[in-house]
Amino acid sequence: MTGQDRTLDRIRWRCRRGMLELDLVLNAFLARHFETLDAGQLDALRELLECPDPQLLDFVMGHDEPDAPAERDIVALMRAVSTGTASAGATTTA
């Protein structure tokens, strides 16, 4: 098991929340973006995962914003995944 695998496992464990909505968003976010996150983004994600579920859900739903710019960037990626507007691989049909 590599260091990156251990990091992913630890973060996946911390993404297990008491709210199904958060579980779905966080797991989709990890599947989509984990491989491309740099060390600073991983730190921001870890900080966000310290938030209580209601606060984290407010961030994802756009009802509130984190104070730290790096955390706001991660939340923006989560929102894009949760709304299906993530840029990489997003397609639209008419």
C-alpha atoms as a printed R data frame, in Angstrom:
   type eleno elety resid chain resno       x      y       z
1  ATOM     1    CA   MET     A     1   0.000  0.000   0.000
2  ATOM     2    CA   THR     A     2   1.452  3.365  -1.009
3  ATOM     3    CA   GLY     A     3   1.374  6.576   0.995
4  ATOM     4    CA   GLN     A     4  -1.259  7.973  -1.355
5  ATOM     5    CA   ASP     A     5  -3.426  4.873  -0.809
6  ATOM     6    CA   ARG     A     6  -3.175  5.335   2.967
7  ATOM     7    CA   THR     A     7  -4.068  9.010   2.647
8  ATOM     8    CA   LEU     A     8  -7.096  8.171   0.503
9  ATOM     9    CA   ASP     A     9  -8.215  5.488   2.957
10 ATOM    10    CA   ARG     A    10  -7.947  7.903   5.882
11 ATOM    11    CA   ILE     A    11  -9.830 10.632   4.067
12 ATOM    12    CA   ARG     A    12 -12.502  8.186   2.895
13 ATOM    13    CA   TRP     A    13 -13.000  7.119   6.505
14 ATOM    14    CA   ARG     A    14 -13.374 10.744   7.580
15 ATOM    15    CA   CYS     A    15 -15.900 11.306   4.783
16 ATOM    16    CA   ARG     A    16 -18.265  8.858   6.459
17 ATOM    17    CA   ARG     A    17 -20.765 11.282   7.925
18 ATOM    18    CA   GLY     A    18 -24.051 11.168   9.748
19 ATOM    19    CA   MET     A    19 -25.876 12.647   6.762
20 ATOM    20    CA   LEU     A    20 -26.462 10.634   3.610
21 ATOM    21    CA   GLU     A    21 -26.340 13.821   1.514
22 ATOM    22    CA   LEU     A    22 -22.795 14.519   2.688
23 ATOM    23    CA   ASP     A    23 -21.716 10.908   2.182
24 ATOM    24    CA   LEU     A    24 -22.857 11.078  -1.433
25 ATOM    25    CA   VAL     A    25 -21.238 14.434  -2.183
26 ATOM    26    CA   LEU     A    26 -17.968 13.661  -0.433
27 ATOM    27    CA   ASN     A    27 -17.564 10.239  -2.031
28 ATOM    28    CA   ALA     A    28 -18.346 11.631  -5.497
29 ATOM    29    CA   PHE     A    29 -15.859 14.446  -4.861
30 ATOM    30    CA   LEU     A    30 -13.125 11.987  -3.876
31 ATOM    31    CA   ALA     A    31 -13.783  9.763  -6.877
32 ATOM    32    CA   ARG     A    32 -13.588 12.750  -9.196
33 ATOM    33    CA   HIS     A    33 -10.802 14.860  -7.707
34 ATOM    34    CA   PHE     A    34  -8.622 12.978  -5.204
35 ATOM    35    CA   GLU     A    35  -5.923 12.071  -7.729
36 ATOM    36    CA   THR     A    36  -5.447 15.721  -8.744
37 ATOM    37    CA   LEU     A    37  -5.413 17.367  -5.297
38 ATOM    38    CA   ASP     A    38  -2.113 18.888  -4.230
39 ATOM    39    CA   ALA     A    39  -0.823 18.934  -0.636
40 ATOM    40    CA   GLY     A    40  -2.423 22.314   0.127
41 ATOM    41    CA   GLN     A    41  -5.780 21.157  -1.191
42 ATOM    42    CA   LEU     A    42  -5.564 17.959   0.859
43 ATOM    43    CA   ASP     A    43  -4.894 20.065   3.955
44 ATOM    44    CA   ALA     A    44  -7.911 22.240   3.148
45 ATOM    45    CA   LEU     A    45 -10.054 19.130   2.696
46 ATOM    46    CA   ARG     A    46  -8.880 17.767   6.047
47 ATOM    47    CA   GLU     A    47  -9.814 21.066   7.709
48 ATOM    48    CA   LEU     A    48 -13.269 20.981   6.117
49 ATOM    49    CA   LEU     A    49 -13.780 17.443   7.378
50 ATOM    50    CA   GLU     A    50 -13.299 18.771  10.917
51 ATOM    51    CA   CYS     A    51 -16.512 20.806  10.534
52 ATOM    52    CA   PRO     A    52 -19.743 19.505  12.034
53 ATOM    53    CA   ASP     A    53 -22.125 17.946   9.518
54 ATOM    54    CA   PRO     A    54 -24.659 20.815   9.485
55 ATOM    55    CA   GLN     A    55 -21.933 23.380   8.818
56 ATOM    56    CA   LEU     A    56 -20.325 21.279   6.078
57 ATOM    57    CA   LEU     A    57 -23.722 20.755   4.457
58 ATOM    58    CA   ASP     A    58 -24.325 24.524   4.560
59 ATOM    59    CA   PHE     A    59 -21.009 25.014   2.750
60 ATOM    60    CA   VAL     A    60 -21.853 22.453   0.070
61 ATOM    61    CA   MET     A    61 -25.372 23.824  -0.393
62 ATOM    62    CA   GLY     A    62 -24.096 27.391  -0.713
63 ATOM    63    CA   HIS     A    63 -25.807 28.696   2.419
64 ATOM    64    CA   ASP     A    64 -22.465 29.604   4.005
65 ATOM    65    CA   GLU     A    65 -18.818 29.914   2.975
66 ATOM    66    CA   PRO     A    66 -15.646 28.771   4.743
67 ATOM    67    CA   ASP     A    67 -13.329 31.562   5.889
68 ATOM    68    CA   ALA     A    68 -10.139 30.162   4.334
69 ATOM    69    CA   PRO     A    69  -9.716 30.694   0.570
70 ATOM    70    CA   ALA     A    70  -8.263 27.181   0.087
71 ATOM    71    CA   GLU     A    71 -11.318 25.679   1.775
72 ATOM    72    CA   ARG     A    72 -13.620 27.791  -0.425
73 ATOM    73    CA   ASP     A    73 -11.858 26.339  -3.476
74 ATOM    74    CA   ILE     A    74 -12.468 22.780  -2.271
75 ATOM    75    CA   VAL     A    75 -16.117 23.583  -1.520
76 ATOM    76    CA   ALA     A    76 -16.489 24.966  -5.056
77 ATOM    77    CA   LEU     A    77 -15.249 21.636  -6.431
78 ATOM    78    CA   MET     A    78 -17.684 19.770  -4.159
79 ATOM    79    CA   ARG     A    79 -20.564 21.935  -5.358
80 ATOM    80    CA   ALA     A    80 -19.639 21.328  -8.984
81 ATOM    81    CA   VAL     A    81 -19.643 17.574  -8.401
82 ATOM    82    CA   SER     A    82 -22.923 17.665  -6.475
83 ATOM    83    CA   THR     A    83 -24.681 19.687  -9.178
84 ATOM    84    CA   GLY     A    84 -23.144 17.787 -12.058
85 ATOM    85    CA   THR     A    85 -21.294 20.835 -13.380
86 ATOM    86    CA   ALA     A    86 -17.738 19.610 -12.809
87 ATOM    87    CA   SER     A    87 -15.741 20.795 -15.791
88 ATOM    88    CA   ALA     A    88 -13.729 17.668 -16.577
89 ATOM    89    CA   GLY     A    89 -15.914 15.211 -18.398
90 ATOM    90    CA   ALA     A    90 -19.124 17.196 -17.993
91 ATOM    91    CA   THR     A    91 -21.447 16.894 -20.927
92 ATOM    92    CA   THR     A    92 -24.753 18.440 -21.788
93 ATOM    93    CA   THR     A    93 -27.478 17.102 -23.991
94 ATOM    94    CA   ALA     A    94 -30.149 19.084 -25.765
